Amino acid sequence: QVQLEESGGGLVQAGDSLRLSCGASGRPFRTVPMGWFRQAPGKEREFVAGITSSGGNTYYSDSVKGRFTISRDIAKKTVHLQMNNLKPEDTAVYYCTTYSLPFSISRVSDTTAVDNWGQGTQVTVSS
């Protein structure tokens, strides 16, 4: 089983940037698609970004497209989320995930396709 640990959250002002990181540990770890989801107070958990096993394709929710960038370092077993021009509505707990296999683009925003969740890191954006 794999364990995921997020870091990089914090309190920032609107317009600022943050970079979240996620490290995978445990054996064995097979390179699989990974992603980020978030959950704001009183709301359901929602998809933010996803990346394929090779890192060759990325996917974003409409609300973050153009502002957030997901990337990964396969050798280091890490995935990152660069968040620019943060808005108060981005305030949430952000979770790093892996997806179960087989993977398809149609499943990227589906929470039921996730087979591992990190503990989450808080991102708070003040106006």
MARGU-699156 format. One record per atom (N, C-alpha, C): x negated, y negated, z negated; residue number from 1. Coordinates in steps of 0.2 Angstrom, whole numbers. Layout:
BEGIN
<r <X Y Z> NUM> ...
//
This chain:
BEGIN
<r <-4 6 0> 1> <r <0 0 0> 1> <r <-4 -6 0> 1> <r <-2 -11 3> 2> <r <-6 -18 4> 2> <r <-3 -23 -1> 2> <r <-7 -27 -4> 3> <r <-5 -32 -8> 3> <r <-7 -39 -4> 3> <r <-2 -44 -5> 4> <r <-3 -50 -2> 4> <r <-3 -56 -7> 4> <r <-8 -60 -6> 5> <r <-8 -66 -11> 5> <r <-9 -72 -7> 5> <r <-4 -77 -9> 6> <r <-5 -84 -6> 6> <r <-8 -89 -10> 6> <r <-11 -94 -7> 7> <r <-14 -99 -10> 7> <r <-13 -106 -6> 7> <r <-14 -111 -9> 8> <r <-15 -118 -5> 8> <r <-9 -122 -6> 8> <r <-3 -120 -10> 9> <r <2 -124 -11> 9> <r <1 -130 -16> 9> <r <5 -134 -16> 10> <r <4 -140 -20> 10> <r <10 -145 -20> 10> <r <8 -151 -23> 11> <r <13 -157 -22> 11> <r <10 -162 -18> 11> <r <13 -164 -13> 12> <r <11 -169 -8> 12> <r <17 -174 -6> 12> <r <15 -179 -3> 13> <r <20 -184 -1> 13> <r <22 -183 6> 13> <r <27 -185 8> 14> <r <30 -185 15> 14> <r <24 -187 20> 14> <r <23 -184 25> 15> <r <18 -186 30> 15> <r <11 -182 29> 15> <r <10 -180 23> 16> <r <4 -176 22> 16> <r <3 -169 25> 16> <r <-2 -166 24> 17> <r <-4 -160 26> 17> <r <-6 -155 21> 17> <r <-4 -149 22> 18> <r <-7 -143 18> 18> <r <-9 -137 22> 18> <r <-13 -133 19> 19> <r <-15 -127 23> 19> <r <-14 -121 18> 19> <r <-10 -117 20> 20> <r <-9 -111 16> 20> <r <-13 -105 18> 20> <r <-15 -101 14> 21> <r <-19 -95 15> 21> <r <-16 -89 12> 21> <r <-17 -83 15> 22> <r <-15 -77 13> 22> <r <-20 -72 14> 22> <r <-22 -68 9> 23> <r <-26 -63 9> 23> <r <-23 -56 8> 23> <r <-25 -51 12> 24> <r <-22 -44 11> 24> <r <-28 -40 7> 24> <r <-26 -36 3> 25> <r <-30 -32 -1> 25> <r <-27 -25 -2> 25> <r <-31 -20 -4> 26> <r <-28 -13 -4> 26> <r <-30 -9 2> 26> <r <-30 -2 1> 27> <r <-32 2 6> 27> <r <-26 7 7> 27> <r <-26 9 14> 28> <r <-29 6 20> 28> <r <-25 0 22> 28> <r <-28 -4 26> 29> <r <-24 -10 29> 29> <r <-25 -9 36> 29> <r <-20 -8 40> 30> <r <-20 -8 47> 30> <r <-17 -15 49> 30> <r <-21 -17 54> 31> <r <-19 -24 57> 31> <r <-12 -24 60> 31> <r <-7 -28 57> 32> <r <0 -28 59> 32> <r <2 -35 60> 32> <r <8 -36 63> 33> <r <10 -43 63> 33> <r <12 -46 56> 33> <r <10 -52 56> 34> <r <11 -55 49> 34> <r <15 -62 50> 34> <r <18 -64 45> 35> <r <22 -70 45> 35> <r <22 -74 39> 35> <r <26 -80 39> 36> <r <27 -84 33> 36> <r <35 -85 33> 36> <r <38 -84 27> 37> <r <45 -86 26> 37> <r <45 -91 20> 37> <r <50 -94 19> 38> <r <51 -99 14> 38> <r <58 -99 11> 38> <r <58 -101 5> 39> <r <65 -101 1> 39> <r <65 -107 -3> 39> <r <70 -112 -1> 40> <r <71 -118 -5> 40> <r <76 -117 -10> 40> <r <76 -121 -16> 41> <r <81 -120 -21> 41> <r <88 -120 -18> 41> <r <92 -115 -20> 42> <r <99 -114 -18> 42> <r <100 -112 -11> 42> <r <95 -110 -8> 43> <r <96 -108 -1> 43> <r <93 -101 0> 43> <r <95 -98 6> 44> <r <92 -91 7> 44> <r <85 -92 10> 44> <r <82 -86 10> 45> <r <75 -86 12> 45> <r <75 -86 20> 45> <r <71 -90 23> 46> <r <71 -91 30> 46> <r <64 -90 33> 46> <r <64 -89 40> 47> <r <58 -88 44> 47> <r <55 -94 45> 47> <r <48 -94 45> 48> <r <44 -100 46> 48> <r <40 -99 52> 48> <r <36 -94 52> 49> <r <31 -93 58> 49> <r <29 -86 58> 49> <r <27 -83 63> 50> <r <25 -76 64> 50> <r <19 -76 69> 50> <r <15 -71 68> 51> <r <9 -70 73> 51> <r <8 -62 74> 51> <r <7 -61 80> 52> <r <6 -54 82> 52> <r <-1 -51 79> 52> <r <-1 -44 80> 53> <r <-7 -41 77> 53> <r <-14 -43 80> 53> <r <-14 -45 86> 54> <r <-20 -48 89> 54> <r <-21 -55 88> 54> <r <-16 -58 86> 55> <r <-16 -66 86> 55> <r <-15 -69 92> 55> <r <-13 -65 97> 56> <r <-12 -68 104> 56> <r <-6 -72 105> 56> <r <-1 -71 101> 57> <r <6 -74 101> 57> <r <8 -76 95> 57> <r <11 -82 95> 58> <r <14 -85 88> 58> <r <21 -87 90> 58> <r <25 -87 84> 59> <r <32 -89 84> 59> <r <34 -94 79> 59> <r <38 -98 80> 60> <r <40 -103 75> 60> <r <47 -105 75> 60> <r <50 -106 69> 61> <r <57 -109 69> 61> <r <57 -116 72> 61> <r <63 -117 74> 62> <r <64 -124 77> 62> <r <62 -130 72> 62> <r <63 -129 66> 63> <r <62 -134 61> 63> <r <55 -136 60> 63> <r <50 -131 61> 64> <r <43 -132 60> 64> <r <39 -133 67> 64> <r <42 -131 72> 65> <r <38 -131 78> 65> <r <35 -138 80> 65> <r <29 -138 82> 66> <r <25 -144 83> 66> <r <22 -147 77> 66> <r <24 -145 71> 67> <r <21 -147 65> 67> <r <17 -142 61> 67> <r <19 -136 62> 68> <r <15 -130 58> 68> <r <11 -126 63> 68> <r <6 -123 61> 69> <r <2 -118 65> 69> <r <0 -112 61> 69> <r <2 -106 64> 70> <r <0 -100 61> 70> <r <-6 -97 64> 70> <r <-11 -95 60> 71> <r <-17 -92 63> 71> <r <-19 -86 59> 71> <r <-24 -82 61> 72> <r <-26 -76 57> 72> <r <-34 -75 59> 72> <r <-37 -72 54> 73> <r <-44 -69 55> 73> <r <-43 -62 54> 73> <r <-43 -58 59> 74> <r <-42 -51 58> 74> <r <-47 -47 54> 74> <r <-54 -49 55> 75> <r <-59 -46 52> 75> <r <-59 -47 44> 75> <r <-56 -53 42> 76> <r <-56 -55 35> 76> <r <-49 -54 32> 76> <r <-45 -51 36> 77> <r <-38 -49 34> 77> <r <-34 -55 31> 77> <r <-35 -61 34> 78> <r <-32 -67 31> 78> <r <-27 -70 37> 78> <r <-22 -73 34> 79> <r <-18 -77 39> 79> <r <-17 -84 36> 79> <r <-16 -89 40> 80> <r <-16 -96 37> 80> <r <-10 -99 40> 80> <r <-7 -104 37> 81> <r <-2 -109 39> 81> <r <-4 -116 38> 81> <r <-6 -119 44> 82> <r <-7 -126 43> 82> <r <-1 -130 44> 82> <r <1 -134 39> 83> <r <7 -138 39> 83> <r <5 -145 39> 83> <r <7 -149 45> 84> <r <6 -156 46> 84> <r <13 -160 46> 84> <r <12 -166 44> 85> <r <18 -170 44> 85> <r <23 -167 40> 85> <r <22 -166 34> 86> <r <27 -162 29> 86> <r <32 -167 28> 86> <r <38 -164 27> 87> <r <44 -168 26> 87> <r <47 -165 19> 87> <r <51 -169 16> 88> <r <55 -167 10> 88> <r <58 -160 11> 88> <r <61 -159 16> 89> <r <65 -153 18> 89> <r <61 -147 18> 89> <r <54 -148 19> 90> <r <49 -142 19> 90> <r <48 -139 12> 90> <r <51 -143 7> 91> <r <50 -140 0> 91> <r <53 -134 -1> 91> <r <49 -129 -3> 92> <r <51 -122 -4> 92> <r <45 -118 -7> 92> <r <47 -112 -9> 93> <r <42 -107 -10> 93> <r <40 -103 -4> 93> <r <34 -103 -2> 94> <r <32 -100 4> 94> <r <29 -93 3> 94> <r <31 -88 7> 95> <r <29 -81 6> 95> <r <25 -79 12> 95> <r <20 -75 11> 96> <r <16 -72 16> 96> <r <19 -65 17> 96> <r <19 -62 23> 97> <r <23 -56 24> 97> <r <19 -52 29> 97> <r <20 -45 29> 98> <r <18 -41 35> 98> <r <25 -38 37> 98> <r <25 -36 44> 99> <r <31 -33 47> 99> <r <30 -26 48> 99> <r <35 -22 47> 100> <r <35 -15 48> 100> <r <35 -14 56> 100> <r <33 -8 58> 101> <r <32 -6 65> 101> <r <37 -1 67> 101> <r <39 -1 73> 102> <r <37 -5 78> 102> <r <39 -12 78> 102> <r <36 -17 81> 103> <r <37 -24 80> 103> <r <39 -26 87> 103> <r <44 -31 87> 104> <r <46 -34 93> 104> <r <48 -41 92> 104> <r <48 -46 97> 105> <r <49 -53 95> 105> <r <56 -54 93> 105> <r <61 -50 94> 106> <r <67 -51 92> 106> <r <68 -50 84> 106> <r <63 -47 81> 107> <r <63 -45 74> 107> <r <59 -50 70> 107> <r <56 -55 73> 108> <r <51 -59 70> 108> <r <54 -64 64> 108> <r <61 -66 65> 109> <r <64 -70 60> 109> <r <69 -66 55> 109> <r <68 -59 56> 110> <r <73 -55 52> 110> <r <69 -53 45> 110> <r <72 -55 40> 111> <r <69 -53 33> 111> <r <69 -45 32> 111> <r <74 -42 36> 112> <r <74 -35 35> 112> <r <68 -31 39> 112> <r <65 -35 43> 113> <r <59 -32 47> 113> <r <53 -33 42> 113> <r <53 -36 37> 114> <r <47 -37 33> 114> <r <46 -31 28> 114> <r <40 -28 28> 115> <r <39 -23 23> 115> <r <34 -24 17> 115> <r <31 -30 17> 116> <r <27 -33 11> 116> <r <28 -40 11> 116> <r <29 -42 4> 117> <r <30 -49 3> 117> <r <24 -51 -3> 117> <r <22 -57 -2> 118> <r <17 -60 -7> 118> <r <21 -62 -13> 118> <r <18 -65 -18> 119> <r <22 -68 -23> 119> <r <24 -75 -22> 119> <r <22 -78 -17> 120> <r <24 -85 -15> 120> <r <20 -90 -18> 120> <r <20 -96 -15> 121> <r <16 -102 -17> 121> <r <21 -108 -16> 121> <r <21 -112 -21> 122> <r <26 -118 -21> 122> <r <23 -123 -17> 122> <r <27 -126 -12> 123> <r <25 -132 -9> 123> <r <31 -137 -10> 123> <r <29 -143 -13> 124> <r <34 -148 -15> 124> <r <32 -154 -11> 124> <r <36 -157 -7> 125> <r <35 -163 -3> 125> <r <40 -169 -6> 125> <r <37 -174 -8> 126> <r <41 -180 -11> 126> <r <42 -185 -6> 126> <r <47 -189 -6> 127> <r <48 -194 -1> 127> <r <45 -200 -3> 127> 
//
